[in-house]
Amino acid sequence: MAVAAGDALIAALRDDVDRLLSAEPDVRADAPDSVHQMRVATRRLRSVLRSYRNLFQKNPAAEIGAELKWLAGLLGVARDAEVRADRFADLLAEHGDAPDIETVTDRLVTAERARYDAAHAEVLAALDTDRYRTLRERLTRWRTDPPLRRARAAAPATDFFGVVLLSDHERLSALIRHEPTVPGAERIETLHDIRKSAKRLRYSCEAAEQVIGDSAADLGARAKRLQTVLGDHRDAIESTEAIIERAAQAEAAREDTATYRRLITAETAAANHAIARYPKAAEALSTSLW
């Protein structure tokens, strides 16, 4: 007997809910990578809600989607600061051999770690609110009994999941085809949109692997490669912008900015290296679904 779409989706949801809930104790303890893990689980759930939205009752899905967005936003502030602090520390270890290293480290690494500490405290405060407790209770119920549309949930999973992957793939392909026509000033944001669309396709594929099998896994792997390439590009661009801002502060304080210039050069090279890998990664997704 064919697996029903609702049953297959519940299995995928259960895995993502478990990832989120199991990360909470580690986030509270500020364990390494815990904020990242909880943020990823939250994003995966939001992505599944969007891609497989036609299986869910509209209002409950919209409500829990909004709460997941709230949680992801809080986690994102902490995670972004954590990533920048580590990235700046690595850059300075490679390019920061100068007398002013302590001052530059304070402006870059120490400042981001302080931002992380403040953002992590905000996350901890949120985890102790009634709002989060209600979200956690709802997610626990959704592990086994999400509010599905019964008629659609009874459809064969292979058919329904296949349509979802086709839709997500077509959305990504359209963005890839449109990208060469975008003016230079807008290209960075367009690439960011492509990255987000690739991530959505990846998560859709991962939810469908148990139903569709190796073809979904292969498509998801191609989407992940594109997401990674554009993620590397985005990280380098945002790091460059942050360093330029801190260099301006240093210049205003009459500090030497030579180290900042070296870091900007290094990050510009990193961004160029990442974007050079984009055409091949995009081509692997722009034509064939399977």
SENUZA-316469 format. One record per residue (C-alpha): residue in three letters; x, y, z. Coordinates in steps of 0.5 Angstrom, whole numbers. Example, Ala and Ser with C-alpha at 12.3 -4.5 7.8 and 13.67 -1.06 7.14 Angstrom:
<recs>
('ala'; (25; -9; 16)),
('ser'; (27; -2; 14)),
</recs>
This chain:
<recs>
('met'; (0; 0; 0)),
('ala'; (3; 7; -2)),
('val'; (5; 11; 4)),
('ala'; (0; 17; 5)),
('ala'; (3; 24; 4)),
('gly'; (1; 26; 11)),
('asp'; (4; 20; 14)),
('ala'; (11; 22; 11)),
('leu'; (10; 29; 13)),
('ile'; (9; 27; 20)),
('ala'; (15; 23; 20)),
('ala'; (19; 29; 17)),
('leu'; (16; 34; 22)),
('arg'; (18; 30; 28)),
('asp'; (25; 29; 26)),
('asp'; (26; 37; 25)),
('val'; (22; 38; 32)),
('asp'; (26; 33; 35)),
('arg'; (32; 37; 33)),
('leu'; (30; 44; 36)),
('leu'; (27; 41; 42)),
('ser'; (34; 37; 44)),
('ala'; (38; 43; 42)),
('glu'; (34; 47; 48)),
('pro'; (38; 45; 54)),
('asp'; (45; 46; 50)),
('val'; (43; 53; 48)),
('arg'; (41; 54; 56)),
('ala'; (48; 51; 57)),
('asp'; (51; 56; 52)),
('ala'; (55; 49; 49)),
('pro'; (59; 50; 43)),
('asp'; (55; 50; 36)),
('ser'; (48; 50; 40)),
('val'; (45; 56; 38)),
('his'; (47; 54; 31)),
('gln'; (44; 47; 31)),
('met'; (37; 50; 34)),
('arg'; (37; 56; 29)),
('val'; (38; 51; 23)),
('ala'; (32; 46; 26)),
('thr'; (28; 52; 27)),
('arg'; (29; 54; 19)),
('arg'; (28; 47; 17)),
('leu'; (21; 47; 20)),
('arg'; (19; 54; 17)),
('ser'; (22; 52; 10)),
('val'; (18; 45; 11)),
('leu'; (12; 49; 13)),
('arg'; (12; 54; 7)),
('ser'; (14; 48; 2)),
('tyr'; (9; 43; 4)),
('arg'; (4; 49; 6)),
('asn'; (-2; 46; 2)),
('leu'; (-2; 40; 7)),
('phe'; (-3; 44; 13)),
('gln'; (-9; 48; 15)),
('lys'; (-8; 55; 14)),
('asn'; (-9; 59; 20)),
('pro'; (-5; 54; 25)),
('ala'; (1; 53; 20)),
('ala'; (1; 61; 19)),
('glu'; (1; 62; 27)),
('ile'; (6; 57; 28)),
('gly'; (10; 60; 23)),
('ala'; (10; 67; 26)),
('glu'; (13; 64; 32)),
('leu'; (18; 60; 29)),
('lys'; (20; 66; 25)),
('trp'; (20; 70; 32)),
('leu'; (25; 65; 35)),
('ala'; (29; 64; 29)),
('gly'; (30; 72; 29)),
('leu'; (33; 72; 36)),
('leu'; (37; 66; 35)),
('gly'; (40; 69; 28)),
('val'; (43; 75; 32)),
('ala'; (47; 71; 37)),
('arg'; (49; 66; 31)),
('asp'; (51; 72; 27)),
('ala'; (55; 75; 32)),
('glu'; (58; 68; 34)),
('val'; (60; 67; 26)),
('arg'; (63; 74; 26)),
('ala'; (67; 73; 32)),
('asp'; (70; 67; 30)),
('arg'; (71; 69; 23)),
('phe'; (75; 76; 25)),
('ala'; (79; 71; 30)),
('asp'; (81; 67; 24)),
('leu'; (83; 73; 19)),
('leu'; (87; 76; 25)),
('ala'; (91; 70; 26)),
('glu'; (93; 70; 19)),
('his'; (93; 77; 17)),
('gly'; (94; 81; 23)),
('asp'; (101; 81; 25)),
('ala'; (102; 88; 27)),
('pro'; (103; 92; 33)),
('asp'; (96; 95; 33)),
('ile'; (93; 87; 34)),
('glu'; (90; 88; 41)),
('thr'; (87; 94; 39)),
('val'; (84; 91; 32)),
('thr'; (82; 85; 36)),
('asp'; (78; 89; 41)),
('arg'; (74; 93; 35)),
('leu'; (73; 86; 31)),
('val'; (73; 80; 36)),
('thr'; (72; 82; 43)),
('ala'; (66; 87; 40)),
('glu'; (63; 81; 37)),
('arg'; (63; 76; 43)),
('ala'; (60; 82; 47)),
('arg'; (54; 82; 42)),
('tyr'; (54; 75; 42)),
('asp'; (53; 75; 50)),
('ala'; (48; 80; 50)),
('ala'; (44; 76; 44)),
('his'; (45; 70; 48)),
('ala'; (42; 73; 54)),
('glu'; (36; 75; 50)),
('val'; (35; 68; 47)),
('leu'; (35; 65; 55)),
('ala'; (30; 70; 57)),
('ala'; (26; 68; 51)),
('leu'; (26; 61; 53)),
('asp'; (23; 63; 60)),
('thr'; (17; 66; 57)),
('asp'; (10; 64; 56)),
('arg'; (11; 65; 49)),
('tyr'; (16; 60; 48)),
('arg'; (13; 55; 53)),
('thr'; (7; 55; 48)),
('leu'; (11; 54; 42)),
('arg'; (14; 48; 45)),
('glu'; (8; 45; 47)),
('arg'; (5; 46; 40)),
('leu'; (11; 43; 37)),
('thr'; (11; 37; 41)),
('arg'; (3; 36; 39)),
('trp'; (5; 37; 32)),
('arg'; (10; 31; 33)),
('thr'; (5; 26; 32)),
('asp'; (-2; 30; 30)),
('pro'; (0; 37; 26)),
('pro'; (-7; 40; 23)),
('leu'; (-7; 37; 16)),
('arg'; (-12; 38; 11)),
('arg'; (-15; 31; 11)),
('ala'; (-17; 30; 4)),
('arg'; (-10; 32; 1)),
('ala'; (-6; 28; 7)),
('ala'; (-9; 22; 4)),
('ala'; (-6; 23; -3)),
('pro'; (0; 18; -5)),
('ala'; (6; 21; -2)),
('thr'; (11; 20; -8)),
('asp'; (6; 24; -12)),
('phe'; (5; 30; -7)),
('phe'; (12; 31; -5)),
('gly'; (14; 30; -13)),
('val'; (10; 36; -14)),
('val'; (13; 40; -8)),
('leu'; (20; 39; -11)),
('leu'; (18; 41; -18)),
('ser'; (15; 47; -15)),
('asp'; (21; 49; -11)),
('his'; (26; 47; -17)),
('glu'; (22; 51; -22)),
('arg'; (22; 57; -17)),
('leu'; (30; 57; -16)),
('ser'; (31; 56; -24)),
('ala'; (27; 62; -25)),
('leu'; (32; 66; -20)),
('ile'; (38; 63; -23)),
('arg'; (36; 65; -30)),
('his'; (34; 72; -28)),
('glu'; (40; 73; -25)),
('pro'; (45; 75; -31)),
('thr'; (40; 81; -32)),
('val'; (40; 84; -26)),
('pro'; (44; 91; -25)),
('gly'; (50; 90; -21)),
('ala'; (48; 94; -15)),
('glu'; (42; 89; -14)),
('arg'; (46; 83; -16)),
('ile'; (48; 81; -9)),
('glu'; (41; 81; -6)),
('thr'; (39; 77; -12)),
('leu'; (45; 72; -10)),
('his'; (42; 72; -3)),
('asp'; (35; 70; -6)),
('ile'; (38; 65; -10)),
('arg'; (41; 62; -4)),
('lys'; (35; 62; 0)),
('ser'; (31; 59; -5)),
('ala'; (37; 53; -6)),
('lys'; (36; 52; 2)),
('arg'; (29; 51; 1)),
('leu'; (29; 46; -4)),
('arg'; (35; 43; 0)),
('tyr'; (30; 42; 6)),
('ser'; (24; 40; 1)),
('cys'; (29; 34; -1)),
('glu'; (31; 32; 5)),
('ala'; (24; 32; 8)),
('ala'; (22; 27; 1)),
('glu'; (28; 23; 2)),
('gln'; (25; 17; 5)),
('val'; (19; 18; 0)),
('ile'; (23; 19; -7)),
('gly'; (29; 16; -5)),
('asp'; (36; 17; -8)),
('ser'; (34; 22; -14)),
('ala'; (31; 27; -8)),
('ala'; (38; 26; -4)),
('asp'; (42; 28; -11)),
('leu'; (37; 34; -12)),
('gly'; (38; 36; -5)),
('ala'; (46; 35; -5)),
('arg'; (46; 40; -11)),
('ala'; (42; 45; -8)),
('lys'; (46; 44; -2)),
('arg'; (53; 46; -6)),
('leu'; (49; 52; -9)),
('gln'; (47; 54; -2)),
('thr'; (54; 53; 1)),
('val'; (58; 57; -5)),
('leu'; (53; 63; -4)),
('gly'; (53; 63; 3)),
('asp'; (61; 63; 3)),
('his'; (60; 69; -2)),
('arg'; (55; 72; 3)),
('asp'; (59; 71; 9)),
('ala'; (65; 75; 6)),
('ile'; (61; 80; 3)),
('glu'; (58; 82; 10)),
('ser'; (65; 81; 14)),
('thr'; (68; 86; 9)),
('glu'; (62; 91; 10)),
('ala'; (63; 90; 18)),
('ile'; (71; 91; 17)),
('ile'; (70; 97; 13)),
('glu'; (65; 100; 18)),
('arg'; (70; 98; 24)),
('ala'; (76; 101; 20)),
('ala'; (72; 108; 19)),
('gln'; (71; 108; 27)),
('ala'; (79; 107; 28)),
('glu'; (81; 112; 23)),
('ala'; (76; 117; 27)),
('ala'; (80; 115; 33)),
('arg'; (86; 117; 29)),
('glu'; (88; 109; 30)),
('asp'; (93; 106; 24)),
('thr'; (88; 102; 19)),
('ala'; (93; 98; 15)),
('thr'; (91; 92; 19)),
('tyr'; (84; 93; 17)),
('arg'; (86; 94; 10)),
('arg'; (89; 88; 9)),
('leu'; (83; 84; 12)),
('ile'; (79; 88; 7)),
('thr'; (83; 85; 1)),
('ala'; (83; 78; 4)),
('glu'; (76; 78; 5)),
('thr'; (75; 81; -2)),
('ala'; (79; 75; -5)),
('ala'; (75; 70; -1)),
('ala'; (68; 73; -4)),
('asn'; (71; 73; -11)),
('his'; (73; 66; -10)),
('ala'; (67; 64; -8)),
('ile'; (63; 67; -13)),
('ala'; (68; 64; -19)),
('arg'; (65; 57; -16)),
('tyr'; (57; 60; -17)),
('pro'; (56; 58; -25)),
('lys'; (58; 51; -24)),
('ala'; (54; 50; -18)),
('ala'; (48; 54; -21)),
('glu'; (48; 50; -28)),
('ala'; (48; 44; -24)),
('leu'; (41; 46; -22)),
('ser'; (38; 50; -27)),
('thr'; (36; 45; -32)),
('ser'; (34; 38; -30)),
('leu'; (30; 37; -24)),
('trp'; (33; 30; -23)),
</recs>
